[in-house]
Amino acid sequence: MITIQLPDKFALTVEQVADLLSVDERTVRKYGKLATTDHRHLRMFAFGGEYRIELAELISYIKRNYQNVDI
């Protein structure tokens, strides 16, 4: 199991989610729903399609973009 302790009021912006999933911001803003059903992926559903990101990649992204993150 992976435990991520994030700062208070942590949130990814629409732009960051779009960057992570390699989709445009409008897609995320208008149609995206984030979900996770297994411990390896964060998923976004849009236009009937599914975009996945490995949690390891998400953790790396958080470490690069946020200070004082304990993972």
PQR file of N, CA, C, O and H, with PARSE charges and radii, in Angstrom:
ATOM      1  N   MET A   1       0.846  -1.188   0.000 -0.4000 1.5000
ATOM      2  CA  MET A   1       0.000   0.000   0.000 -0.0000 2.0000
ATOM      3  C   MET A   1       0.883   1.240   0.000  0.5500 1.7000
ATOM      4  O   MET A   1       1.922   1.278   0.660 -0.5500 1.4000
ATOM      5  N   ILE A   2       0.462   2.238  -0.738 -0.4000 1.5000
ATOM      6  CA  ILE A   2       1.181   3.508  -0.798 -0.0000 2.0000
ATOM      7  C   ILE A   2       0.422   4.523   0.036  0.5500 1.7000
ATOM      8  O   ILE A   2      -0.789   4.678  -0.124 -0.5500 1.4000
ATOM      9  H   ILE A   2      -0.381   2.207  -1.274  0.4000 1.0000
ATOM     10  N   THR A   3       1.115   5.209   0.918 -0.4000 1.5000
ATOM     11  CA  THR A   3       0.508   6.275   1.702 -0.0000 2.0000
ATOM     12  C   THR A   3       1.134   7.590   1.290  0.5500 1.7000
ATOM     13  O   THR A   3       2.358   7.718   1.243 -0.5500 1.4000
ATOM     14  H   THR A   3       2.098   5.083   1.048  0.4000 1.0000
ATOM     15  N   ILE A   4       0.302   8.555   0.994 -0.4000 1.5000
ATOM     16  CA  ILE A   4       0.779   9.878   0.606 -0.0000 2.0000
ATOM     17  C   ILE A   4       0.234  10.887   1.599  0.5500 1.7000
ATOM     18  O   ILE A   4      -0.980  11.042   1.730 -0.5500 1.4000
ATOM     19  H   ILE A   4      -0.692   8.451   1.032  0.4000 1.0000
ATOM     20  N   GLN A   5       1.125  11.573   2.296 -0.4000 1.5000
ATOM     21  CA  GLN A   5       0.719  12.633   3.217 -0.0000 2.0000
ATOM     22  C   GLN A   5       0.950  13.963   2.516  0.5500 1.7000
ATOM     23  O   GLN A   5       2.091  14.365   2.290 -0.5500 1.4000
ATOM     24  H   GLN A   5       2.111  11.448   2.190  0.4000 1.0000
ATOM     25  N   LEU A   6      -0.126  14.636   2.178 -0.4000 1.5000
ATOM     26  CA  LEU A   6      -0.034  15.879   1.422 -0.0000 2.0000
ATOM     27  C   LEU A   6      -0.292  17.082   2.318  0.5500 1.7000
ATOM     28  O   LEU A   6      -0.932  16.957   3.363 -0.5500 1.4000
ATOM     29  H   LEU A   6      -1.053  14.310   2.361  0.4000 1.0000
ATOM     30  N   PRO A   7       0.200  18.236   1.913 -0.5600 1.5000
ATOM     31  CA  PRO A   7      -0.064  19.446   2.689  0.2800 2.0000
ATOM     32  C   PRO A   7      -1.562  19.738   2.760  0.5500 1.7000
ATOM     33  O   PRO A   7      -2.336  19.282   1.918 -0.5500 1.4000
ATOM     34  N   ASP A   8      -1.958  20.504   3.775 -0.4000 1.5000
ATOM     35  CA  ASP A   8      -3.358  20.919   3.867 -0.0000 2.0000
ATOM     36  C   ASP A   8      -3.759  21.653   2.600  0.5500 1.7000
ATOM     37  O   ASP A   8      -2.956  22.363   1.995 -0.5500 1.4000
ATOM     38  H   ASP A   8      -1.330  20.874   4.459  0.4000 1.0000
ATOM     39  N   LYS A   9      -4.997  21.473   2.214 -0.4000 1.5000
ATOM     40  CA  LYS A   9      -5.561  22.142   1.039 -0.0000 2.0000
ATOM     41  C   LYS A   9      -4.810  21.793  -0.243  0.5500 1.7000
ATOM     42  O   LYS A   9      -4.713  22.610  -1.158 -0.5500 1.4000
ATOM     43  H   LYS A   9      -5.650  20.897   2.705  0.4000 1.0000
ATOM     44  N   PHE A  10      -4.283  20.581  -0.299 -0.4000 1.5000
ATOM     45  CA  PHE A  10      -3.610  20.126  -1.515 -0.0000 2.0000
ATOM     46  C   PHE A  10      -4.640  19.913  -2.616  0.5500 1.7000
ATOM     47  O   PHE A  10      -5.718  19.368  -2.378 -0.5500 1.4000
ATOM     48  H   PHE A  10      -4.362  19.916   0.444  0.4000 1.0000
ATOM     49  N   ALA A  11      -4.304  20.339  -3.793 -0.4000 1.5000
ATOM     50  CA  ALA A  11      -5.153  20.077  -4.956 -0.0000 2.0000
ATOM     51  C   ALA A  11      -4.306  20.197  -6.210  0.5500 1.7000
ATOM     52  O   ALA A  11      -3.380  21.004  -6.279 -0.5500 1.4000
ATOM     53  H   ALA A  11      -3.429  20.782  -3.986  0.4000 1.0000
ATOM     54  N   LEU A  12      -4.638  19.388  -7.188 -0.4000 1.5000
ATOM     55  CA  LEU A  12      -4.027  19.555  -8.501 -0.0000 2.0000
ATOM     56  C   LEU A  12      -4.922  20.483  -9.305  0.5500 1.7000
ATOM     57  O   LEU A  12      -6.147  20.362  -9.269 -0.5500 1.4000
ATOM     58  H   LEU A  12      -5.390  18.732  -7.132  0.4000 1.0000
ATOM     59  N   THR A  13      -4.320  21.392 -10.017 -0.4000 1.5000
ATOM     60  CA  THR A  13      -5.107  22.280 -10.866 -0.0000 2.0000
ATOM     61  C   THR A  13      -5.545  21.531 -12.117  0.5500 1.7000
ATOM     62  O   THR A  13      -5.012  20.470 -12.441 -0.5500 1.4000
ATOM     63  H   THR A  13      -3.325  21.490 -10.047  0.4000 1.0000
ATOM     64  N   VAL A  14      -6.510  22.090 -12.805 -0.4000 1.5000
ATOM     65  CA  VAL A  14      -6.957  21.518 -14.070 -0.0000 2.0000
ATOM     66  C   VAL A  14      -5.774  21.389 -15.029  0.5500 1.7000
ATOM     67  O   VAL A  14      -5.635  20.389 -15.733 -0.5500 1.4000
ATOM     68  H   VAL A  14      -6.944  22.952 -12.542  0.4000 1.0000
ATOM     69  N   GLU A  15      -4.931  22.409 -15.044 -0.4000 1.5000
ATOM     70  CA  GLU A  15      -3.773  22.391 -15.932 -0.0000 2.0000
ATOM     71  C   GLU A  15      -2.826  21.244 -15.588  0.5500 1.7000
ATOM     72  O   GLU A  15      -2.286  20.593 -16.482 -0.5500 1.4000
ATOM     73  H   GLU A  15      -5.043  23.222 -14.472  0.4000 1.0000
ATOM     74  N   GLN A  16      -2.626  20.998 -14.293 -0.4000 1.5000
ATOM     75  CA  GLN A  16      -1.732  19.917 -13.880 -0.0000 2.0000
ATOM     76  C   GLN A  16      -2.305  18.552 -14.240  0.5500 1.7000
ATOM     77  O   GLN A  16      -1.576  17.667 -14.688 -0.5500 1.4000
ATOM     78  H   GLN A  16      -3.065  21.527 -13.567  0.4000 1.0000
ATOM     79  N   VAL A  17      -3.609  18.384 -14.044 -0.4000 1.5000
ATOM     80  CA  VAL A  17      -4.241  17.116 -14.408 -0.0000 2.0000
ATOM     81  C   VAL A  17      -4.138  16.899 -15.915  0.5500 1.7000
ATOM     82  O   VAL A  17      -3.833  15.794 -16.365 -0.5500 1.4000
ATOM     83  H   VAL A  17      -4.201  19.103 -13.679  0.4000 1.0000
ATOM     84  N   ALA A  18      -4.388  17.944 -16.690 -0.4000 1.5000
ATOM     85  CA  ALA A  18      -4.279  17.843 -18.147 -0.0000 2.0000
ATOM     86  C   ALA A  18      -2.856  17.471 -18.548  0.5500 1.7000
ATOM     87  O   ALA A  18      -2.652  16.642 -19.435 -0.5500 1.4000
ATOM     88  H   ALA A  18      -4.635  18.841 -16.325  0.4000 1.0000
ATOM     89  N   ASP A  19      -1.883  18.081 -17.899 -0.4000 1.5000
ATOM     90  CA  ASP A  19      -0.482  17.791 -18.182 -0.0000 2.0000
ATOM     91  C   ASP A  19      -0.140  16.339 -17.843  0.5500 1.7000
ATOM     92  O   ASP A  19       0.523  15.652 -18.620 -0.5500 1.4000
ATOM     93  H   ASP A  19      -2.049  18.754 -17.178  0.4000 1.0000
ATOM     94  N   LEU A  20      -0.590  15.886 -16.694 -0.4000 1.5000
ATOM     95  CA  LEU A  20      -0.319  14.516 -16.270 -0.0000 2.0000
ATOM     96  C   LEU A  20      -0.921  13.489 -17.214  0.5500 1.7000
ATOM     97  O   LEU A  20      -0.297  12.472 -17.513 -0.5500 1.4000
ATOM     98  H   LEU A  20      -1.128  16.444 -16.062  0.4000 1.0000
ATOM     99  N   LEU A  21      -2.131  13.755 -17.681 -0.4000 1.5000
ATOM    100  CA  LEU A  21      -2.846  12.787 -18.511 -0.0000 2.0000
ATOM    101  C   LEU A  21      -2.639  13.009 -20.001  0.5500 1.7000
ATOM    102  O   LEU A  21      -3.162  12.257 -20.823 -0.5500 1.4000
ATOM    103  H   LEU A  21      -2.638  14.582 -17.438  0.4000 1.0000
ATOM    104  N   SER A  22      -1.877  14.037 -20.347 -0.4000 1.5000
ATOM    105  CA  SER A  22      -1.604  14.360 -21.752 -0.0000 2.0000
ATOM    106  C   SER A  22      -2.888  14.582 -22.551  0.5500 1.7000
ATOM    107  O   SER A  22      -3.041  14.084 -23.666 -0.5500 1.4000
ATOM    108  H   SER A  22      -1.453  14.648 -19.679  0.4000 1.0000
ATOM    109  N   VAL A  23      -3.790  15.330 -21.959 -0.4000 1.5000
ATOM    110  CA  VAL A  23      -5.005  15.745 -22.663 -0.0000 2.0000
ATOM    111  C   VAL A  23      -5.124  17.253 -22.523  0.5500 1.7000
ATOM    112  O   VAL A  23      -4.417  17.869 -21.726 -0.5500 1.4000
ATOM    113  H   VAL A  23      -3.665  15.734 -21.053  0.4000 1.0000
ATOM    114  N   ASP A  24      -6.023  17.845 -23.302 -0.4000 1.5000
ATOM    115  CA  ASP A  24      -6.149  19.293 -23.209 -0.0000 2.0000
ATOM    116  C   ASP A  24      -6.978  19.683 -21.988  0.5500 1.7000
ATOM    117  O   ASP A  24      -7.775  18.894 -21.481 -0.5500 1.4000
ATOM    118  H   ASP A  24      -6.598  17.344 -23.949  0.4000 1.0000
ATOM    119  N   GLU A  25      -6.773  20.912 -21.529 -0.4000 1.5000
ATOM    120  CA  GLU A  25      -7.428  21.387 -20.308 -0.0000 2.0000
ATOM    121  C   GLU A  25      -8.942  21.394 -20.440  0.5500 1.7000
ATOM    122  O   GLU A  25      -9.647  21.110 -19.471 -0.5500 1.4000
ATOM    123  H   GLU A  25      -6.125  21.553 -21.940  0.4000 1.0000
ATOM    124  N   ARG A  26      -9.455  21.715 -21.624 -0.4000 1.5000
ATOM    125  CA  ARG A  26     -10.905  21.764 -21.816 -0.0000 2.0000
ATOM    126  C   ARG A  26     -11.532  20.394 -21.581  0.5500 1.7000
ATOM    127  O   ARG A  26     -12.620  20.290 -21.014 -0.5500 1.4000
ATOM    128  H   ARG A  26      -8.883  21.946 -22.411  0.4000 1.0000
ATOM    129  N   THR A  27     -10.844  19.350 -22.018 -0.4000 1.5000
ATOM    130  CA  THR A  27     -11.338  17.993 -21.802 -0.0000 2.0000
ATOM    131  C   THR A  27     -11.482  17.702 -20.314  0.5500 1.7000
ATOM    132  O   THR A  27     -12.496  17.160 -19.874 -0.5500 1.4000
ATOM    133  H   THR A  27      -9.960  19.435 -22.478  0.4000 1.0000
ATOM    134  N   VAL A  28     -10.467  18.062 -19.548 -0.4000 1.5000
ATOM    135  CA  VAL A  28     -10.509  17.827 -18.102 -0.0000 2.0000
ATOM    136  C   VAL A  28     -11.607  18.659 -17.460  0.5500 1.7000
ATOM    137  O   VAL A  28     -12.397  18.156 -16.662 -0.5500 1.4000
ATOM    138  H   VAL A  28      -9.643  18.502 -19.905  0.4000 1.0000
ATOM    139  N   ARG A  29     -11.647  19.923 -17.812 -0.4000 1.5000
ATOM    140  CA  ARG A  29     -12.583  20.859 -17.196 -0.0000 2.0000
ATOM    141  C   ARG A  29     -14.036  20.480 -17.475  0.5500 1.7000
ATOM    142  O   ARG A  29     -14.887  20.576 -16.590 -0.5500 1.4000
ATOM    143  H   ARG A  29     -11.005  20.332 -18.460  0.4000 1.0000
ATOM    144  N   LYS A  30     -14.317  20.052 -18.696 -0.4000 1.5000
ATOM    145  CA  LYS A  30     -15.702  19.851 -19.107 -0.0000 2.0000
ATOM    146  C   LYS A  30     -16.199  18.425 -18.904  0.5500 1.7000
ATOM    147  O   LYS A  30     -17.356  18.212 -18.541 -0.5500 1.4000
ATOM    148  H   LYS A  30     -13.627  19.973 -19.414  0.4000 1.0000
ATOM    149  N   TYR A  31     -15.332  17.458 -19.136 -0.4000 1.5000
ATOM    150  CA  TYR A  31     -15.810  16.076 -19.182 -0.0000 2.0000
ATOM    151  C   TYR A  31     -15.128  15.131 -18.210  0.5500 1.7000
ATOM    152  O   TYR A  31     -15.553  13.984 -18.068 -0.5500 1.4000
ATOM    153  H   TYR A  31     -14.392  17.631 -19.431  0.4000 1.0000
ATOM    154  N   GLY A  32     -14.090  15.583 -17.545 -0.4000 1.5000
ATOM    155  CA  GLY A  32     -13.273  14.654 -16.771 -0.0000 2.0000
ATOM    156  C   GLY A  32     -13.851  14.279 -15.419  0.5500 1.7000
ATOM    157  O   GLY A  32     -14.438  15.107 -14.721 -0.5500 1.4000
ATOM    158  H   GLY A  32     -13.745  16.514 -17.660  0.4000 1.0000
ATOM    159  N   LYS A  33     -13.676  13.034 -15.070 -0.4000 1.5000
ATOM    160  CA  LYS A  33     -13.969  12.559 -13.730 -0.0000 2.0000
ATOM    161  C   LYS A  33     -12.775  11.717 -13.311  0.5500 1.7000
ATOM    162  O   LYS A  33     -12.400  10.766 -13.997 -0.5500 1.4000
ATOM    163  H   LYS A  33     -13.199  12.362 -15.637  0.4000 1.0000
ATOM    164  N   LEU A  34     -12.192  12.070 -12.195 -0.4000 1.5000
ATOM    165  CA  LEU A  34     -11.048  11.305 -11.706 -0.0000 2.0000
ATOM    166  C   LEU A  34     -11.538  10.180 -10.809  0.5500 1.7000
ATOM    167  O   LEU A  34     -12.478  10.355 -10.034 -0.5500 1.4000
ATOM    168  H   LEU A  34     -12.497  12.842 -11.638  0.4000 1.0000
ATOM    169  N   ALA A  35     -10.898   9.033 -10.921 -0.4000 1.5000
ATOM    170  CA  ALA A  35     -11.283   7.901 -10.093 -0.0000 2.0000
ATOM    171  C   ALA A  35     -10.087   6.977  -9.936  0.5500 1.7000
ATOM    172  O   ALA A  35      -9.172   6.967 -10.759 -0.5500 1.4000
ATOM    173  H   ALA A  35     -10.135   8.891 -11.551  0.4000 1.0000
ATOM    174  N   THR A  36     -10.117   6.214  -8.875 -0.4000 1.5000
ATOM    175  CA  THR A  36      -9.126   5.153  -8.758 -0.0000 2.0000
ATOM    176  C   THR A  36      -9.829   3.913  -8.227  0.5500 1.7000
ATOM    177  O   THR A  36     -10.556   3.973  -7.235 -0.5500 1.4000
ATOM    178  H   THR A  36     -10.861   6.223  -8.206  0.4000 1.0000
ATOM    179  N   THR A  37      -9.605   2.792  -8.897 -0.4000 1.5000
ATOM    180  CA  THR A  37     -10.205   1.535  -8.456 -0.0000 2.0000
ATOM    181  C   THR A  37      -9.144   0.497  -8.122  0.5500 1.7000
ATOM    182  O   THR A  37      -9.456  -0.557  -7.568 -0.5500 1.4000
ATOM    183  H   THR A  37      -9.015   2.744  -9.702  0.4000 1.0000
ATOM    184  N   ASP A  38      -7.912   0.787  -8.453 -0.4000 1.5000
ATOM    185  CA  ASP A  38      -6.828  -0.080  -8.013 -0.0000 2.0000
ATOM    186  C   ASP A  38      -5.672   0.788  -7.538  0.5500 1.7000
ATOM    187  O   ASP A  38      -5.671   2.003  -7.736 -0.5500 1.4000
ATOM    188  H   ASP A  38      -7.659   1.643  -8.903  0.4000 1.0000
ATOM    189  N   HIS A  39      -4.706   0.163  -6.920 -0.4000 1.5000
ATOM    190  CA  HIS A  39      -3.634   0.918  -6.269 -0.0000 2.0000
ATOM    191  C   HIS A  39      -2.528   1.344  -7.220  0.5500 1.7000
ATOM    192  O   HIS A  39      -1.568   1.981  -6.787 -0.5500 1.4000
ATOM    193  H   HIS A  39      -4.707  -0.824  -6.759  0.4000 1.0000
ATOM    194  N   ARG A  40      -2.629   1.016  -8.496 -0.4000 1.5000
ATOM    195  CA  ARG A  40      -1.545   1.343  -9.419 -0.0000 2.0000
ATOM    196  C   ARG A  40      -1.829   2.535 -10.316  0.5500 1.7000
ATOM    197  O   ARG A  40      -0.900   3.153 -10.837 -0.5500 1.4000
ATOM    198  H   ARG A  40      -3.409   0.499  -8.848  0.4000 1.0000
ATOM    199  N   HIS A  41      -3.092   2.863 -10.501 -0.4000 1.5000
ATOM    200  CA  HIS A  41      -3.436   3.884 -11.479 -0.0000 2.0000
ATOM    201  C   HIS A  41      -4.406   4.920 -10.931  0.5500 1.7000
ATOM    202  O   HIS A  41      -5.252   4.620 -10.089 -0.5500 1.4000
ATOM    203  H   HIS A  41      -3.846   2.360 -10.078  0.4000 1.0000
ATOM    204  N   LEU A  42      -4.268   6.129 -11.421 -0.4000 1.5000
ATOM    205  CA  LEU A  42      -5.299   7.152 -11.274 -0.0000 2.0000
ATOM    206  C   LEU A  42      -5.921   7.257 -12.654  0.5500 1.7000
ATOM    207  O   LEU A  42      -5.200   7.335 -13.649 -0.5500 1.4000
ATOM    208  H   LEU A  42      -3.581   6.373 -12.105  0.4000 1.0000
ATOM    209  N   ARG A  43      -7.231   7.262 -12.734 -0.4000 1.5000
ATOM    210  CA  ARG A  43      -7.872   7.241 -14.039 -0.0000 2.0000
ATOM    211  C   ARG A  43      -8.764   8.457 -14.224  0.5500 1.7000
ATOM    212  O   ARG A  43      -9.314   8.992 -13.262 -0.5500 1.4000
ATOM    213  H   ARG A  43      -7.817   7.198 -11.926  0.4000 1.0000
ATOM    214  N   MET A  44      -8.900   8.878 -15.453 -0.4000 1.5000
ATOM    215  CA  MET A  44      -9.845   9.920 -15.803 -0.0000 2.0000
ATOM    216  C   MET A  44     -10.671   9.413 -16.962  0.5500 1.7000
ATOM    217  O   MET A  44     -10.136   8.884 -17.936 -0.5500 1.4000
ATOM    218  H   MET A  44      -8.453   8.443 -16.235  0.4000 1.0000
ATOM    219  N   PHE A  45     -11.977   9.575 -16.856 -0.4000 1.5000
ATOM    220  CA  PHE A  45     -12.873   9.168 -17.924 -0.0000 2.0000
ATOM    221  C   PHE A  45     -13.338  10.405 -18.663  0.5500 1.7000
ATOM    222  O   PHE A  45     -13.780  11.371 -18.040 -0.5500 1.4000
ATOM    223  H   PHE A  45     -12.412  10.005 -16.065  0.4000 1.0000
ATOM    224  N   ALA A  46     -13.245  10.389 -19.978 -0.4000 1.5000
ATOM    225  CA  ALA A  46     -13.674  11.528 -20.784 -0.0000 2.0000
ATOM    226  C   ALA A  46     -14.040  11.034 -22.175  0.5500 1.7000
ATOM    227  O   ALA A  46     -13.339  10.203 -22.752 -0.5500 1.4000
ATOM    228  H   ALA A  46     -12.886   9.605 -20.483  0.4000 1.0000
ATOM    229  N   PHE A  47     -15.123  11.541 -22.701 -0.4000 1.5000
ATOM    230  CA  PHE A  47     -15.579  11.186 -24.048 -0.0000 2.0000
ATOM    231  C   PHE A  47     -15.699   9.676 -24.228  0.5500 1.7000
ATOM    232  O   PHE A  47     -15.447   9.157 -25.316 -0.5500 1.4000
ATOM    233  H   PHE A  47     -15.692  12.216 -22.232  0.4000 1.0000
ATOM    234  N   GLY A  48     -16.076   8.983 -23.184 -0.4000 1.5000
ATOM    235  CA  GLY A  48     -16.204   7.536 -23.274 -0.0000 2.0000
ATOM    236  C   GLY A  48     -14.866   6.814 -23.278  0.5500 1.7000
ATOM    237  O   GLY A  48     -14.816   5.586 -23.334 -0.5500 1.4000
ATOM    238  H   GLY A  48     -16.281   9.404 -22.300  0.4000 1.0000
ATOM    239  N   GLY A  49     -13.781   7.584 -23.218 -0.4000 1.5000
ATOM    240  CA  GLY A  49     -12.451   6.977 -23.180 -0.0000 2.0000
ATOM    241  C   GLY A  49     -11.894   7.006 -21.776  0.5500 1.7000
ATOM    242  O   GLY A  49     -12.468   7.616 -20.873 -0.5500 1.4000
ATOM    243  H   GLY A  49     -13.822   8.582 -23.173  0.4000 1.0000
ATOM    244  N   GLU A  50     -10.793   6.354 -21.607 -0.4000 1.5000
ATOM    245  CA  GLU A  50     -10.165   6.293 -20.292 -0.0000 2.0000
ATOM    246  C   GLU A  50      -8.693   6.655 -20.429  0.5500 1.7000
ATOM    247  O   GLU A  50      -7.986   6.119 -21.282 -0.5500 1.4000
ATOM    248  H   GLU A  50     -10.327   5.858 -22.340  0.4000 1.0000
ATOM    249  N   TYR A  51      -8.247   7.560 -19.587 -0.4000 1.5000
ATOM    250  CA  TYR A  51      -6.843   7.946 -19.551 -0.0000 2.0000
ATOM    251  C   TYR A  51      -6.280   7.475 -18.221  0.5500 1.7000
ATOM    252  O   TYR A  51      -6.901   7.668 -17.176 -0.5500 1.4000
ATOM    253  H   TYR A  51      -8.822   7.996 -18.894  0.4000 1.0000
ATOM    254  N   ARG A  52      -5.119   6.867 -18.258 -0.4000 1.5000
ATOM    255  CA  ARG A  52      -4.524   6.351 -17.026 -0.0000 2.0000
ATOM    256  C   ARG A  52      -3.187   7.010 -16.761  0.5500 1.7000
ATOM    257  O   ARG A  52      -2.454   7.375 -17.680 -0.5500 1.4000
ATOM    258  H   ARG A  52      -4.614   6.710 -19.107  0.4000 1.0000
ATOM    259  N   ILE A  53      -2.894   7.150 -15.497 -0.4000 1.5000
ATOM    260  CA  ILE A  53      -1.550   7.567 -15.093 -0.0000 2.0000
ATOM    261  C   ILE A  53      -1.095   6.641 -13.976  0.5500 1.7000
ATOM    262  O   ILE A  53      -1.849   6.344 -13.049 -0.5500 1.4000
ATOM    263  H   ILE A  53      -3.490   6.854 -14.750  0.4000 1.0000
ATOM    264  N   GLU A  54       0.133   6.195 -14.078 -0.4000 1.5000
ATOM    265  CA  GLU A  54       0.694   5.357 -13.023 -0.0000 2.0000
ATOM    266  C   GLU A  54       0.834   6.205 -11.759  0.5500 1.7000
ATOM    267  O   GLU A  54       1.244   7.363 -11.834 -0.5500 1.4000
ATOM    268  H   GLU A  54       0.745   6.436 -14.832  0.4000 1.0000
ATOM    269  N   LEU A  55       0.501   5.644 -10.618 -0.4000 1.5000
ATOM    270  CA  LEU A  55       0.630   6.393  -9.369 -0.0000 2.0000
ATOM    271  C   LEU A  55       2.078   6.786  -9.106  0.5500 1.7000
ATOM    272  O   LEU A  55       2.331   7.830  -8.504 -0.5500 1.4000
ATOM    273  H   LEU A  55       0.168   4.703 -10.557  0.4000 1.0000
ATOM    274  N   ALA A  56       3.025   5.977  -9.542 -0.4000 1.5000
ATOM    275  CA  ALA A  56       4.434   6.339  -9.368 -0.0000 2.0000
ATOM    276  C   ALA A  56       4.745   7.631 -10.111  0.5500 1.7000
ATOM    277  O   ALA A  56       5.509   8.465  -9.625 -0.5500 1.4000
ATOM    278  H   ALA A  56       2.820   5.129 -10.031  0.4000 1.0000
ATOM    279  N   GLU A  57       4.152   7.795 -11.289 -0.4000 1.5000
ATOM    280  CA  GLU A  57       4.357   9.022 -12.052 -0.0000 2.0000
ATOM    281  C   GLU A  57       3.693  10.207 -11.354  0.5500 1.7000
ATOM    282  O   GLU A  57       4.245  11.308 -11.334 -0.5500 1.4000
ATOM    283  H   GLU A  57       3.531   7.118 -11.684  0.4000 1.0000
ATOM    284  N   LEU A  58       2.507   9.983 -10.781 -0.4000 1.5000
ATOM    285  CA  LEU A  58       1.819  11.034 -10.035 -0.0000 2.0000
ATOM    286  C   LEU A  58       2.650  11.459  -8.826  0.5500 1.7000
ATOM    287  O   LEU A  58       2.786  12.652  -8.553 -0.5500 1.4000
ATOM    288  H   LEU A  58       2.058   9.089 -10.797  0.4000 1.0000
ATOM    289  N   ILE A  59       3.202  10.492  -8.104 -0.4000 1.5000
ATOM    290  CA  ILE A  59       4.028  10.803  -6.939 -0.0000 2.0000
ATOM    291  C   ILE A  59       5.244  11.621  -7.351  0.5500 1.7000
ATOM    292  O   ILE A  59       5.593  12.596  -6.685 -0.5500 1.4000
ATOM    293  H   ILE A  59       3.091   9.523  -8.325  0.4000 1.0000
ATOM    294  N   SER A  60       5.885  11.232  -8.438 -0.4000 1.5000
ATOM    295  CA  SER A  60       7.035  11.975  -8.945 -0.0000 2.0000
ATOM    296  C   SER A  60       6.642  13.405  -9.302  0.5500 1.7000
ATOM    297  O   SER A  60       7.378  14.349  -9.013 -0.5500 1.4000
ATOM    298  H   SER A  60       5.601  10.441  -8.979  0.4000 1.0000
ATOM    299  N   TYR A  61       5.484  13.559  -9.928 -0.4000 1.5000
ATOM    300  CA  TYR A  61       4.987  14.881 -10.313 -0.0000 2.0000
ATOM    301  C   TYR A  61       4.753  15.746  -9.075  0.5500 1.7000
ATOM    302  O   TYR A  61       5.121  16.921  -9.052 -0.5500 1.4000
ATOM    303  H   TYR A  61       4.886  12.793 -10.162  0.4000 1.0000
ATOM    304  N   ILE A  62       4.143  15.161  -8.052 -0.4000 1.5000
ATOM    305  CA  ILE A  62       3.879  15.896  -6.810 -0.0000 2.0000
ATOM    306  C   ILE A  62       5.195  16.338  -6.166  0.5500 1.7000
ATOM    307  O   ILE A  62       5.320  17.477  -5.716 -0.5500 1.4000
ATOM    308  H   ILE A  62       3.845  14.206  -8.070  0.4000 1.0000
ATOM    309  N   LYS A  63       6.159  15.443  -6.125 -0.4000 1.5000
ATOM    310  CA  LYS A  63       7.455  15.783  -5.525 -0.0000 2.0000
ATOM    311  C   LYS A  63       8.132  16.926  -6.267  0.5500 1.7000
ATOM    312  O   LYS A  63       8.779  17.770  -5.646 -0.5500 1.4000
ATOM    313  H   LYS A  63       6.057  14.518  -6.491  0.4000 1.0000
ATOM    314  N   ARG A  64       7.990  16.961  -7.584 -0.4000 1.5000
ATOM    315  CA  ARG A  64       8.618  18.020  -8.375 -0.0000 2.0000
ATOM    316  C   ARG A  64       7.919  19.363  -8.202  0.5500 1.7000
ATOM    317  O   ARG A  64       8.553  20.411  -8.323 -0.5500 1.4000
ATOM    318  H   ARG A  64       7.464  16.276  -8.088  0.4000 1.0000
ATOM    319  N   ASN A  65       6.618  19.340  -7.919 -0.4000 1.5000
ATOM    320  CA  ASN A  65       5.838  20.576  -7.947 -0.0000 2.0000
ATOM    321  C   ASN A  65       5.385  21.096  -6.589  0.5500 1.7000
ATOM    322  O   ASN A  65       4.826  22.190  -6.511 -0.5500 1.4000
ATOM    323  H   ASN A  65       6.103  18.489  -7.820  0.4000 1.0000
ATOM    324  N   TYR A  66       5.610  20.346  -5.525 -0.4000 1.5000
ATOM    325  CA  TYR A  66       5.183  20.777  -4.198 -0.0000 2.0000
ATOM    326  C   TYR A  66       6.325  20.618  -3.210  0.5500 1.7000
ATOM    327  O   TYR A  66       7.097  19.662  -3.284 -0.5500 1.4000
ATOM    328  H   TYR A  66       6.064  19.458  -5.587  0.4000 1.0000
ATOM    329  N   GLN A  67       6.424  21.555  -2.294 -0.4000 1.5000
ATOM    330  CA  GLN A  67       7.439  21.471  -1.253 -0.0000 2.0000
ATOM    331  C   GLN A  67       6.835  20.834  -0.006  0.5500 1.7000
ATOM    332  O   GLN A  67       5.621  20.864   0.192 -0.5500 1.4000
ATOM    333  H   GLN A  67       5.797  22.332  -2.234  0.4000 1.0000
ATOM    334  N   ASN A  68       7.690  20.262   0.825 -0.4000 1.5000
ATOM    335  CA  ASN A  68       7.289  19.683   2.114 -0.0000 2.0000
ATOM    336  C   ASN A  68       6.238  18.587   1.967  0.5500 1.7000
ATOM    337  O   ASN A  68       5.293  18.514   2.752 -0.5500 1.4000
ATOM    338  H   ASN A  68       8.677  20.239   0.664  0.4000 1.0000
ATOM    339  N   VAL A  69       6.409  17.744   0.969 -0.4000 1.5000
ATOM    340  CA  VAL A  69       5.493  16.618   0.785 -0.0000 2.0000
ATOM    341  C   VAL A  69       6.168  15.372   1.337  0.5500 1.7000
ATOM    342  O   VAL A  69       7.314  15.076   0.997 -0.5500 1.4000
ATOM    343  H   VAL A  69       7.177  17.803   0.331  0.4000 1.0000
ATOM    344  N   ASP A  70       5.454  14.643   2.191 -0.4000 1.5000
ATOM    345  CA  ASP A  70       5.983  13.418   2.778 -0.0000 2.0000
ATOM    346  C   ASP A  70       5.308  12.228   2.114  0.5500 1.7000
ATOM    347  O   ASP A  70       4.116  11.985   2.306 -0.5500 1.4000
ATOM    348  H   ASP A  70       4.524  14.883   2.467  0.4000 1.0000
ATOM    349  N   ILE A  71       6.083  11.494   1.332 -0.4000 1.5000
ATOM    350  CA  ILE A  71       5.510  10.325   0.647 -0.0000 2.0000
ATOM    351  C   ILE A  71       6.254   9.083   1.111  0.5500 1.7000
ATOM    352  O   ILE A  71       5.946   7.977   0.668 -0.5500 1.4000
ATOM    353  H   ILE A  71       7.050  11.691   1.176  0.4000 1.0000
TER
END
